């Protein structure tokens, strides 16, 4: 009898472990996090979808914010760290969301309280909120203004909202409402104030006056070593440096692509199985790349020095 009980317990344990791995795999492969930032003191913060980690310049690693399902992160000019927490309530089949802020002194508060998300929540952080901001405090986000509409919205520091670019769904360069977008995904602001967006494998540049140009096409691809990943997740994080280069985490092909101001595309960094890049940040000439491991969702950060030396953070 005791033997059967022990065997049953072992079976339950194995099944539980298998279910955990399957759940982790589904979460990681469906939508890994791309949030990674570096503050003015060189502290690196990144998400692994379970918590936000902090790695100090000394190499010390600790949990900065525990128990948060965060996809993206943002740092303001005062080193305040902002992140989201997204969760699902099965009882009501509802998604809930909040935005938190961690100050440099370690104080953690909610800046957007918990709220149920609408069916349009995926159009932005929470439709009317975004971590994409320029140095002047303008906020940008993607919006569907009706059936077949794709536009970029801009909110000024005084609260006024304008449609910067876009209109009916399509693929065309132009100024303001003459521009066309197919699917607006990641966004990043460059040092010159231009907004860069990913649009179904295309990198589009939106000037402050709303003029849209396409810098590169065909960026999204999938390598033969990747596990199941949806096409909309082939490209993940997007970031810029101080000289006008744009970096794209090609998660599907396990590489970081670098797009120069002239549109020239090169491979900046390759990841080896089972890791793939999802996001990045540049600080004092060094590039920090967030990578996720297949199946288990484990995250790591690799640093590329200005000289090209690659090291893995603790």
Secondary structure, 3 states (H helix, E strand, C coil): CHHHHHHHHHHHHHHHHHHHHHHHHHHHHHHCCCCEEECCCCCEEEECCCCEEEECCCCCEEEEECCCCCCCEEECCCCCEEEEEEEEECCCCEEEEEEEEECCCCCEEEEEEEEECCCCHHHCCCCCCCCCECCCCCEEEEECCCCCEEEEEEECCCCCEEEEEEEECCCECEEHHHCECCCEEEEEECCCCCEEEEECCEEEEECCCCEEEEEECCCCCCCCCCCCCCHHHCEEEEEECCCCCEEEEEHHHCEEEEECCCCCEEEEEECCCCEEEEEEEEECCEEEEEEEECCCCCEEEEEECCCCCEEECC
